[in-house]
Amino acid sequence: MRWFGLPNFNNSEIDKNWDGPEYSDRPLPRMDKTLVEEQTKQAIITCLRLLAASPKSGQELKKKLAGKGFADEIVDQALEQLRTQGILDDTLYAKDLVTRLTLGKSAGRHKIAFELKRHGISKKITDELLETLSNEDETERALEHSRLKWSGWSKLDPQKRKKRLYDFLIRKGYDFQIAQDVLQKLSKEPSIDEI
């Protein structure tokens, strides 16, 4: 069958005459400088779009760009340019994440450490931020958040009520000792029904 004046070839004729590429013994050429610059610009644009949707850490952006097929060299250059321009800062991102977790979700120290690691924040930054959290503030947050749950479970058996609250605090990432302290304080407080 002829298509637009092209000769009719079947696959067997092509296979017989083809010896492979002429350059197969030569190493592949390095990326052209303009091509690298163009791909770096595309990676930066992709990063800016991702950051406009929601804040992300450098590690998260690196994974996203790799998933889109950008080479490691291109990804590293793009992220470095964003860091130099002050657009990408893992420390600021981590501080914002800690604030959201402590105030919005009332999370404990263990949950915060887990979330920072999950978002790709370095151990150094994580340790610095966790040092800023005081045990007193964490206990107060846990107590405040637990009072609502405690009063909501007032009709339960006392042992079951304590177990639920203890499990709730552990899931929120609070330390075992903080959970015990909160349980002791709440069990000593008079309930609304008793007042």
N, C-alpha and C positions, 0 to 999 in steps of 0.2 A: 504494500500500500504506500502510495506516495503522499507526502504531506508538504504542501507549499513548495513543490519543486525539489525537495530533498531526495537524494537517492534512497532506495529501499534497502536497509540493512537489517539483518536479523542478528540476534545476540551471538550466535555461533561464529559468524564472520568476524565480529568485533573481538571476541575472545581469542581467536586464532592469531590475529594480527597485533594484539596489544602485548607489549613486553613489560609493562609497568611504567611508573613515572621515571623520567630521566634523572631527577634530582634525588632519588631515594637514598643514595649513599652520602649525600651532603647533609649537614645538620640544618635544622630549621632556622631561618633568620630571626634575629631578635626583633621585638616589636619596634616599629618605626616610632620616632620621638613624637611626631604629630598625632599618631594614632593613640599613643599612651596619654598624651595631653587631652585628646578628645574623649577618651574613655574615662579619664579621671574627672573631667567636667560632667560627664553623664552620671558618674557615681555620686558626685557632689549634689547634683540636682535630685537624684533619687533619695539621698540622705535628707535633703531639705524637705522633700515631700513627706518622707516618713516622720521627720521631726515635727512637721506642721500638724500631722494627725495626732500624735501623742509623743510625750517626751520619751527618749530612749537613751540607754548607755552606749558607750563605744562598742562593747562586746555584742550588744543586740544589733546594732547597725552592721557590724562586721558579718554576723550570721545572715542578716537579710540580704546584704549585697552579694555574699557568696552564693546564696540561694538563687539570686537573679543571674548568676553566671559571670560575675566580674572576677578577674584574676586577683590573686592575693596582693601582688605588687600595686595594682590599681586601687584596691580597697585601702591598703595602708597609706598610700599617698593622699587619697581623698579624706580619710579620717584625720590625718596629720594636718592637712590644710584647714579642716573645720576646727581642730583644736587650736591652731595658731590664730585663727580669726575670732576665737572665743565663743563659737557657736556650740561646740561640743565640750562639755566639762563634766566628767564623771563625779567629781566631788560635789558640785552643785546639784546634780541629778540625785545623788545618794542622799544629800541633806533634805531635798524636797520629798523623796520617797519615805525617809524616816519620819518627817513631819506628818505626811499623809497617813502613815501607818499608826503613829502614836495618837494623833488627834482624831482622825476619821474612823479608823477601825479599832482603836484602842488595843493595839497589839503589844505583846510583851517582847522582851529582849530576844528570846529564841526565835520567834516568828520574824522579827525584824532582820536578824542575822541570816535566816533562811532566805528571805525575800531579796536581800542585797546580793547574796551569792547567786540566786536564780537569775537576777538581772545582770550578772556579769561584773559586779563591782569588785575591785581588788580587795584582798584580805587587809592590806594596810589601811585603806580608806574605811573599810568596815570596822576594823578595830578602833580607829580613831573616833568614829561616830558612836560606837557602842559605849565608849568610855564617857561620853558626854551625858549619857542617860543615867540618872541617879536611881537608886533602889527605892528611895522614899517616894519620888514621883511615880515610879512604876507601880508601887503598892497602892498609892492613892488612886491611880487610874483604874487598877484592877478592882479596888473596893467600890469605886463609883459605878463602874460598869456592872459589877456583880449585884449591886443592890436591886436593880430592876429585875434581874433574873430570879433573885432570892425571893422577892415578894410575889413574883408570878408563880412560883412553885410552892406556895404556902400550904396548899391542900395535900401535898405529897407527904409520904412517910419521912420522918426526919433523916434517917440514914440514906434513903434514896435521894432526898433533896441535897444533902451534902455531897453525895457521889456525883450527882449531875453538875453541881456547881464546880466541884473540883475538876471534873473532866472538861467542862467548858473553859476554865481558866488555862488548863494545860494545852488545849487546842488553840487557844489564843496566843500561846507562846510565852506564858508566864512561867517563872521558875517554880519548882515544887514548894520551896519555902514560902514564897509569896502567896501561893495558893492556900497553903496551910494557915498562914497569918490571916488572910482574908476570911477564911472559913471560921476561924476562932472569933474574929471581931463580929461577923454577922450573926453567929449563933448566940452571942452574948447580948446583941441588941434586941430590944423588944420589937415584936412584929406589929404590923398595923392592926391585926385582929385583936391583939392584946391591949391596945391603947384605947 
